[in-house]
Amino acid sequence: MKLFGTSQTTKICLVVFMVFAFVKANSQTDSASIINTSYTFTKNDSREQLFKTINDIRADHQVEVKLIAYSRRENQVKELGIALRPENGEWMEFNAVKEQGIKSVCINLIDGAVNYIKSCDDKEIITPRSPVLRQDVVTSQEVVKAADKTKTRQEQLDSLKAGAVAAKEERLSLNQQQDLERKELQNDQLAGIKNDLIIDTDSIKREKALRKAELRKLQIEVNRSTRERQSLAYNNKRERAKRDSLQDQQLRLQEKLDSQQRLLQETLAQQIINDELIKKQQQIIEEQGLKSETAESLKAYRKAMLGENDGHDFKSQGYLLFAMEQCLYKVYEGYTIVYGNQGNFLFTINKELNTSPMVGTLNINGDTFDYSFSGDVLSIKNANGDLVNQDGAPLATLNKY
C-alpha cells in the first residue's frame, strides 16, 4: 500500500509540472510586442514634408511606397494619392478626401513585422494566433541560441539590403522629380508665350479691321472725287497713292498676322507634347528643386522662341557632338544657342561659337562650369574636372575614361 501511495503521489506531481510548463509556454507565446504607428498626409504638406514621410515609412518598416496621384499648381496640391505594400503583401491605395488630404494611415506591427496597413478610421483588425505556435515554444536552449545568431546575421543582411534599396529609390525619386519640375517650368513658359501671342494676334486683328474700315472710307472718297472732280487729276492721283499705301500696309499686316498664327500653332503643338509628358511623369515623381537658367540664357531662349530677332542677328548654324549626342547650334550676334537632338533647348553660351578651338565659362543652374570647343566637339566640366550634361550632372559613363 505504501508503494502504491508513493506511485500515486509521483503521478500527481508529474501532472502538475506538465500543466505549469504548458501555462508558462502559452504566456511566453502570447506576450508578443504589438505596436500601432500612424502617418498623416495633407494637401498643405510641402514637397519636403511629403517625401520625408514617405522615406520614413520605407526606412522604419521596409514598406514599398509610391505616389499614384499628384498634381501641384500655384503652390497648392490639387490631387494626392499614395499606395503602400508590405513585404510579400498587396498594394493598399489611399486617396485624398476633398481638402483634408489623406486620412491617417495606420501600420500595425507584431514583433517588429508589419501585420496590416489600413486607414486609422477603419475597425481594428485582430490577427488570431495559431495554437501550433504554443506547441513550438518548447525547444532546447541550444536551438534557440543558434536561431538567434542566424536571425541576427539575417537582420544585418536585410538592413544593408534595405538601405541600398532605399538609397536607389531616393536617387530615382530625385531624378523623376527634377524631370517633372523641369517640364512644369517649360510648360509655364510656353503658356506665357502662348498668352502673349494671343494678345498680339488680337491686337493685329483689331488694327487690320481699322485699316480695312479706313480703306473702305478712302475708296468711297476716291470714287466721289473721281465723279465730281474729273479735272483734278493731281488730287485723284494723291488719293490713289494713299489707297495703294494703305493696301500695302494691310498686306504687310496680313503677312505678319499669318506668321503669328503659324507660330501660335507651333507653340500649341509643343505645349500638347509637354502636357502629355508631364501627365506620364506625374505617376512616378519624387522631390527635387526647380531647374533655373541665367537671365541671359532665358532672354536668348525667349527671343529665339518668339522670333523677335527676325534673323537680323542670326549669323550661322551647325552641328556639334555634346554628351555623346549630335546637337544643333545657332550662332547669333554675341551668343550661341545649343539644341538637343530632338530640337529641345539645352543652354546658351554667351559667345559666338565660330572658331575652334575655343574655351570659356557658362552658368548652369546658378553654378559656373568650364567649356571647351574643339573639332566640332563641345565638352563641359565642373570644378572637379568631371564631364557634365546640360543640367550640370556628372556623366558617369564618360568620366570612367
C-alpha positions as CSV (number, residue, x, y, z in Angstrom):
1,M,0.0,0.0,0.0
2,K,2.8,2.5,0.8
3,L,4.4,1.7,-2.6
4,F,1.0,2.3,-4.3
5,G,0.6,5.6,-2.4
6,T,4.1,6.8,-3.4
7,S,3.4,6.0,-7.1
8,Q,0.2,8.0,-7.0
9,T,1.9,11.0,-5.4
10,T,4.6,10.8,-8.2
11,K,2.0,10.8,-10.9
12,I,0.1,13.8,-9.4
13,C,3.4,15.8,-9.2
14,L,4.2,15.0,-12.8
15,V,0.7,16.2,-14.0
16,V,1.1,19.4,-12.0
17,F,4.5,20.0,-13.5
18,M,3.2,19.4,-17.1
19,V,0.3,21.8,-16.5
20,F,2.7,24.5,-15.2
21,A,5.0,24.1,-18.2
22,F,2.1,24.3,-20.6
23,V,0.7,27.5,-19.0
24,K,4.2,29.2,-18.9
25,A,4.7,28.3,-22.6
26,N,1.4,29.9,-23.5
27,S,2.2,33.0,-21.5
28,Q,5.5,33.4,-23.4
29,T,3.9,32.9,-26.7
30,D,1.1,35.4,-26.1
31,S,3.4,38.2,-24.9
32,A,4.3,39.3,-28.4
33,S,5.0,43.0,-28.9
34,I,2.1,44.8,-30.8
35,I,2.7,48.4,-32.0
36,N,0.4,50.7,-33.9
37,T,2.0,53.5,-35.9
38,S,0.1,56.2,-37.8
39,Y,1.1,58.6,-40.6
40,T,-0.8,61.6,-42.0
41,F,-0.6,63.2,-45.5
42,T,-2.4,66.5,-46.0
43,K,-2.7,68.8,-49.0
44,N,-1.0,71.5,-47.1
45,D,2.2,69.5,-46.8
46,S,5.2,70.8,-48.7
47,R,7.2,68.6,-51.1
48,E,9.9,68.2,-48.4
49,Q,7.3,67.1,-45.8
50,L,5.6,64.7,-48.2
51,F,8.7,62.9,-49.3
52,K,10.2,62.9,-45.8
53,T,7.2,61.0,-44.5
54,I,7.4,58.5,-47.4
55,N,11.2,57.9,-46.8
56,D,10.5,57.4,-43.0
57,I,7.9,54.7,-43.8
58,R,10.4,52.9,-46.1
59,A,13.3,53.1,-43.7
60,D,11.3,52.2,-40.5
61,H,9.2,49.4,-41.8
62,Q,10.7,48.2,-45.1
63,V,7.4,49.0,-46.8
64,E,7.2,49.9,-50.5
65,V,5.6,53.4,-51.0
66,K,4.8,55.1,-54.3
67,L,2.7,58.1,-55.5
68,I,-0.3,57.1,-57.6
69,A,-1.7,60.6,-58.0
70,Y,-0.1,64.0,-57.6
71,S,-0.6,67.4,-59.1
72,R,0.5,70.8,-57.8
73,R,-0.5,74.2,-59.3
74,E,0.0,77.7,-57.9
75,N,1.8,76.3,-54.9
76,Q,-1.2,74.2,-53.9
77,V,-1.7,70.5,-54.1
78,K,-4.7,69.7,-56.2
79,E,-4.6,65.9,-56.2
80,L,-2.9,63.4,-53.9
81,G,-2.8,59.6,-53.6
82,I,-0.3,57.1,-52.3
83,A,0.0,53.3,-52.3
84,L,1.7,51.1,-49.7
85,R,2.7,47.4,-49.9
86,P,4.4,45.4,-47.1
87,E,6.9,42.7,-47.9
88,N,5.2,39.8,-49.8
89,G,1.9,41.7,-49.4
90,E,-0.6,43.5,-51.7
91,W,-0.8,47.2,-52.6
92,M,-3.1,49.4,-50.4
93,E,-4.2,52.6,-52.0
94,F,-5.1,55.8,-50.1
95,N,-6.5,58.9,-51.9
96,A,-7.1,62.5,-50.6
97,V,-10.6,63.3,-49.4
98,K,-11.7,66.8,-50.5
99,E,-9.5,69.5,-48.9
100,Q,-8.4,67.4,-45.9
101,G,-5.9,65.2,-47.7
102,I,-5.4,61.5,-46.9
103,K,-6.8,60.2,-43.6
104,S,-4.3,58.9,-41.2
105,V,-2.7,55.6,-42.3
106,C,-2.1,53.0,-39.5
107,I,0.6,50.4,-39.7
108,N,0.2,47.5,-37.2
109,L,3.4,45.8,-36.1
110,I,3.8,42.4,-34.3
111,D,7.3,41.7,-33.1
112,G,8.6,44.4,-35.4
113,A,7.0,42.8,-38.6
114,V,4.1,44.5,-40.5
115,N,0.8,42.8,-39.7
116,Y,-1.5,45.0,-41.7
117,I,-1.9,48.5,-43.2
118,K,-5.2,50.3,-43.2
119,S,-6.9,53.7,-42.6
120,C,-6.9,54.6,-38.9
121,D,-10.7,55.2,-39.2
122,D,-11.3,51.6,-40.1
123,K,-12.2,49.0,-37.4
124,E,-9.1,47.4,-35.9
125,I,-8.1,44.0,-37.3
126,I,-7.0,41.4,-34.9
127,T,-5.0,38.5,-36.3
128,P,-5.7,35.3,-34.4
129,R,-2.8,33.3,-33.2
130,S,-2.4,29.6,-34.3
131,P,-2.4,27.0,-31.4
132,V,0.6,25.4,-33.2
133,L,2.7,28.4,-32.1
134,R,2.2,27.4,-28.4
135,Q,3.5,23.9,-29.1
136,D,6.6,25.2,-30.9
137,V,7.7,27.2,-27.8
138,V,9.0,24.1,-26.1
139,T,12.5,23.8,-27.6
140,S,16.1,23.4,-26.4
141,Q,18.3,26.3,-25.3
142,E,20.9,25.4,-27.8
143,V,18.5,25.6,-30.8
144,V,17.2,29.0,-29.6
145,K,20.7,30.4,-29.4
146,A,21.6,29.1,-32.8
147,A,18.4,30.6,-34.3
148,D,19.1,33.9,-32.6
149,K,22.6,34.1,-34.2
150,T,21.2,33.2,-37.6
151,K,18.4,35.8,-37.2
152,T,20.9,38.4,-36.2
153,R,23.1,37.8,-39.3
154,Q,20.0,37.8,-41.5
155,E,18.7,41.0,-39.9
156,Q,22.1,42.6,-40.7
157,L,21.9,41.5,-44.3
158,D,18.3,42.6,-44.6
159,S,19.2,46.0,-43.1
160,L,22.1,46.5,-45.5
161,K,19.9,45.4,-48.4
162,A,17.1,47.7,-47.4
163,G,19.5,50.6,-47.1
164,A,20.8,50.0,-50.6
165,V,17.2,49.8,-52.0
166,A,16.2,52.9,-50.1
167,A,19.2,54.9,-51.5
168,K,18.5,53.7,-55.0
169,E,14.8,54.7,-54.7
170,E,15.7,58.1,-53.3
171,R,18.0,58.8,-56.2
172,L,15.4,57.6,-58.7
173,S,12.8,59.8,-56.9
174,L,15.0,62.9,-57.1
175,N,15.7,62.4,-60.8
176,Q,12.0,61.9,-61.5
177,Q,11.0,65.0,-59.5
178,Q,13.6,67.0,-61.3
179,D,12.4,65.9,-64.7
180,L,8.8,66.7,-63.8
181,E,9.5,70.1,-62.4
182,R,11.6,70.9,-65.5
183,K,8.6,70.0,-67.7
184,E,6.3,72.1,-65.5
185,L,8.6,75.1,-65.7
186,Q,8.8,74.7,-69.5
187,N,5.1,74.3,-69.7
188,D,4.5,77.5,-67.7
189,Q,6.9,79.4,-70.0
190,L,5.1,78.1,-73.1
191,A,1.8,79.1,-71.5
192,G,3.1,82.6,-71.0
193,I,4.4,82.8,-74.6
194,K,1.0,81.5,-75.9
195,N,-0.9,84.2,-73.9
196,D,1.5,86.9,-75.3
197,L,0.9,85.6,-78.9
198,I,-2.8,85.6,-78.4
199,I,-2.8,89.2,-77.2
200,D,-0.5,90.2,-80.1
201,T,-2.8,88.4,-82.6
202,D,-5.9,90.1,-81.2
203,S,-4.1,93.5,-81.5
204,I,-3.2,92.9,-85.1
205,K,-6.7,91.8,-85.9
206,R,-8.1,95.0,-84.4
207,E,-5.6,97.1,-86.3
208,K,-6.4,95.2,-89.5
209,A,-10.1,95.9,-89.0
210,L,-9.4,99.6,-88.5
211,R,-7.2,99.8,-91.6
212,K,-9.9,98.0,-93.6
213,A,-12.5,100.5,-92.5
214,E,-10.2,103.4,-93.4
215,L,-9.5,101.8,-96.8
216,R,-13.3,101.4,-97.4
217,K,-13.9,105.0,-96.4
218,L,-11.0,106.2,-98.6
219,Q,-12.2,104.2,-101.6
220,I,-15.6,105.9,-101.3
221,E,-13.9,109.3,-101.2
222,V,-11.8,108.4,-104.2
223,N,-14.9,107.4,-106.2
224,R,-16.8,110.5,-105.2
225,S,-13.8,112.6,-106.1
226,T,-13.5,110.9,-109.4
227,R,-17.1,111.6,-110.3
228,E,-17.2,115.2,-109.1
229,R,-13.7,116.5,-110.0
230,Q,-12.7,114.9,-113.2
231,S,-10.3,117.8,-113.9
232,L,-8.4,117.5,-110.7
233,A,-6.1,114.7,-111.7
234,Y,-3.5,115.6,-109.2
235,N,-5.9,115.1,-106.3
236,N,-7.1,111.8,-107.7
237,K,-3.5,110.6,-108.0
238,R,-2.8,111.6,-104.4
239,E,-5.8,109.8,-103.2
240,R,-5.0,106.7,-105.1
241,A,-1.5,106.8,-103.7
242,K,-3.0,106.9,-100.2
243,R,-5.1,104.0,-101.1
244,D,-2.2,102.0,-102.5
245,S,-0.2,102.8,-99.4
246,L,-3.0,101.5,-97.2
247,Q,-3.3,98.4,-99.3
248,D,0.4,97.7,-99.0
249,Q,0.2,98.3,-95.2
250,Q,-2.8,95.9,-95.0
251,L,-0.9,93.3,-96.9
252,R,2.1,93.6,-94.6
253,L,-0.2,93.3,-91.6
254,Q,-1.8,90.2,-93.1
255,E,1.6,88.6,-93.6
256,K,2.5,89.4,-90.0
257,L,-0.8,88.0,-88.8
258,D,-0.2,84.8,-90.8
259,S,3.3,84.5,-89.3
260,Q,2.0,85.0,-85.8
261,Q,-0.8,82.4,-86.3
262,R,1.7,79.8,-87.6
263,L,4.0,80.5,-84.5
264,L,0.9,80.2,-82.3
265,Q,0.0,76.8,-83.8
266,E,3.6,75.5,-83.3
267,T,3.6,76.7,-79.7
268,L,0.2,75.0,-79.0
269,A,1.6,71.7,-80.6
270,Q,4.7,71.9,-78.4
271,Q,2.6,72.5,-75.3
272,I,0.4,69.5,-76.1
273,I,3.5,67.3,-76.3
274,N,4.8,68.7,-72.9
275,D,1.4,68.2,-71.3
276,E,1.5,64.5,-72.3
277,L,5.0,64.1,-70.9
278,I,4.0,65.7,-67.6
279,K,0.9,63.5,-67.4
280,K,3.1,60.4,-67.7
281,Q,5.7,61.6,-65.2
282,Q,3.1,62.5,-62.5
283,Q,2.6,58.9,-61.7
284,I,6.3,58.3,-60.6
285,I,7.5,61.7,-59.4
286,E,9.7,62.4,-56.3
287,E,11.1,65.6,-54.8
288,Q,13.7,67.8,-56.4
289,G,14.3,71.6,-56.8
290,L,13.3,73.5,-60.0
291,K,15.8,74.0,-62.8
292,S,17.0,77.6,-63.3
293,E,18.7,79.3,-66.1
294,T,20.7,82.5,-66.2
295,A,19.0,85.7,-67.1
296,E,20.8,86.0,-70.4
297,S,20.0,82.3,-71.3
298,L,16.3,82.8,-70.7
299,K,16.3,86.1,-72.6
300,A,18.1,84.5,-75.6
301,Y,15.8,81.4,-75.4
302,R,12.7,83.6,-75.3
303,K,13.9,85.7,-78.3
304,A,14.5,82.5,-80.3
305,M,11.1,81.1,-79.3
306,L,9.2,84.4,-80.2
307,G,11.3,85.0,-83.3
308,E,11.9,88.6,-82.2
309,N,15.3,88.9,-83.9
310,D,13.7,88.2,-87.4
311,G,17.1,86.8,-88.4
312,H,18.8,90.2,-88.2
313,D,21.4,89.0,-85.6
314,F,21.5,85.4,-86.8
315,K,24.9,84.5,-88.3
316,S,25.3,80.8,-88.8
317,Q,24.4,77.3,-87.6
318,G,26.0,73.9,-87.5
319,Y,26.2,70.6,-85.6
320,L,28.4,69.5,-82.7
321,L,28.9,66.5,-80.5
322,F,28.0,67.0,-76.8
323,A,27.5,64.3,-74.2
324,M,27.7,61.6,-76.9
325,E,24.8,63.2,-78.8
326,Q,24.7,65.2,-82.0
327,C,23.3,68.6,-81.3
328,L,22.3,71.7,-83.4
329,Y,23.8,75.1,-82.5
330,K,22.8,78.5,-83.9
331,V,25.2,81.5,-83.7
332,Y,23.6,84.9,-83.1
333,E,25.2,88.3,-82.5
334,G,27.1,88.0,-79.2
335,Y,25.8,84.5,-78.2
336,T,25.1,80.9,-79.3
337,I,22.1,78.6,-78.5
338,V,22.6,74.8,-78.3
339,Y,19.6,72.5,-79.0
340,G,19.3,68.7,-78.3
341,N,18.9,66.0,-81.0
342,Q,15.1,66.4,-80.7
343,G,15.2,70.2,-81.1
344,N,14.8,70.9,-77.4
345,F,16.6,73.9,-75.8
346,L,19.7,72.9,-73.8
347,F,21.7,76.0,-72.8
348,T,23.1,79.3,-74.1
349,I,26.8,80.2,-74.5
350,N,27.5,83.9,-74.1
351,K,29.9,83.9,-77.0
352,E,29.8,83.3,-80.7
353,L,30.8,79.7,-81.3
354,N,32.5,80.4,-84.6
355,T,36.2,79.4,-84.1
356,S,37.9,76.2,-83.0
357,P,39.4,75.7,-80.5
358,M,37.5,77.9,-78.0
359,V,37.3,77.9,-74.2
360,G,35.2,79.8,-71.7
361,T,32.7,79.6,-68.9
362,L,28.9,79.3,-68.7
363,N,26.3,79.1,-66.0
364,I,24.0,76.1,-65.4
365,N,21.5,76.1,-62.5
366,G,23.4,79.0,-60.9
367,D,26.8,77.3,-61.0
368,T,29.8,78.1,-63.2
369,F,31.3,75.5,-65.5
370,D,34.2,75.5,-67.9
371,Y,33.6,74.5,-71.6
372,S,35.9,73.8,-74.5
373,F,35.0,73.6,-78.2
374,S,37.4,71.8,-80.5
375,G,36.9,69.9,-83.7
376,D,33.1,70.1,-83.5
377,V,33.2,68.5,-80.0
378,L,31.8,70.5,-77.1
379,S,32.7,69.4,-73.5
380,I,31.6,71.0,-70.2
381,K,33.4,70.2,-66.9
382,N,32.7,71.1,-63.2
383,A,35.2,72.3,-60.6
384,N,36.4,68.7,-60.1
385,G,37.2,68.3,-63.7
386,D,34.3,65.8,-64.3
387,L,32.3,66.0,-67.6
388,V,28.7,67.1,-67.0
389,N,25.5,67.1,-69.1
390,Q,23.2,70.1,-69.9
391,D,21.8,70.0,-66.3
392,G,25.3,70.1,-64.7
393,A,25.1,66.5,-63.5
394,P,28.3,64.4,-64.0
395,L,28.3,62.0,-66.9
396,A,29.2,58.7,-65.2
397,T,29.8,56.8,-68.5
398,L,32.3,59.3,-69.9
399,N,34.1,60.0,-66.6
400,K,35.2,56.4,-66.4
401,Y,37.6,57.1,-69.2
